[in-house]
């Protein structure tokens, strides 16, 4: 894919040297609303959801997409996706609360947490939310809570750890013997047997192998293993599955040299054999679920940020921004690449190498290392791309820097969907004991 097309995929283009995002001039947005700021393109979220939905519909009709809200929890984003027909995947009770606040009904929420407390289970049961269990011991605790509440034990699901994981960074690989998630093969029969004994009548199954997977081949081994265990559970225990959840993980092209994932190949690897197995009629007529986060939200957003300092220390050029790892932690935490481009492209001829750094008091506050950019000046604006997934949700107020605002662009109109934090927000929950007053 050439560079212009790569930008176009993200609704970015230069018009007379000015960067436009979703048809709006980024310089005007930055000047009007201030920086740093997250800017989200509603159309892109809808587009990515529809691409996935079309792929699923072609692969296997009985399907549901559960958008993994951890990638972007803004209520407006949830409402956009719910209006598309999406269901929602949560990793905590706080996320369930957020989903319910968005107005979605509980039967469109799935709770794929880990290390659940009894209070987590109570919250899920009270709100009629389906949970994917992450250990055998949790089954016993969950059953007891159902019994105490006098509620019917209807459906149960376990997360399988297929021991083949993948991801853009070791921290985002979620399968393997050394990894905390899910139940290994040797405990699966025991888990479902016990669930039946305890009176659960309907069954689902789940796996999620990791996040930021750009090479679809990585899905081959875990899918094979997943399907094998599903067939085994059906043949040995007579289980008919209500749903089979293949998790999320689909990556996006953060770097201009990366091509987007081929959804047809993904579908071929993940769903074709699944469909064959279902057609054999031995595992029931399950719904197929997937739980994508990044694929839907990442490319929808940019961060607009202003350069306050250009420093030439004699060895290196630094461009110092008002956004730092408090705003976007992925480069610092995972060494992730986020493409950075100028909003006002004045001097295309003179290309210089910059370290793009933030204002946080740590040397690791680098958003882009050794980036070739047209000569930059103090006061210029930059756009950090693909910030819509795990951007705002992982931001912090470290160094007592209030979190930024979020804007939503819909059809050429701009809506503020989150206010920037204030200094008061920074100290809001603190309590000074009387003796210190
Ligand atoms: N389902 C489960 C059970 C998950 O744990 C995750 C992500 C997803 C779905 C969605 O994965 P996705 O489609 O977005 O790859 N903070 C890291 C990513 C951590 C993902 C954690 N789990 C990052 O910034 O790359």
Boltz pocket constraint, residues with backbone or C-beta under 6 A from the ligand:
constraints:
  - pocket:
      binder: B
      contacts: [[A, 68], [A, 70], [A, 71], [A, 89], [A, 112], [A, 171], [A, 172], [A, 174], [A, 208], [A, 210], [A, 211], [A, 212], [A, 213], [A, 247], [A, 248], [A, 249], [A, 250], [A, 291], [A, 292], [A, 293], [A, 294], [A, 295], [A, 330], [A, 334], [A, 389], [A, 390]]
      max_distance: 6.0
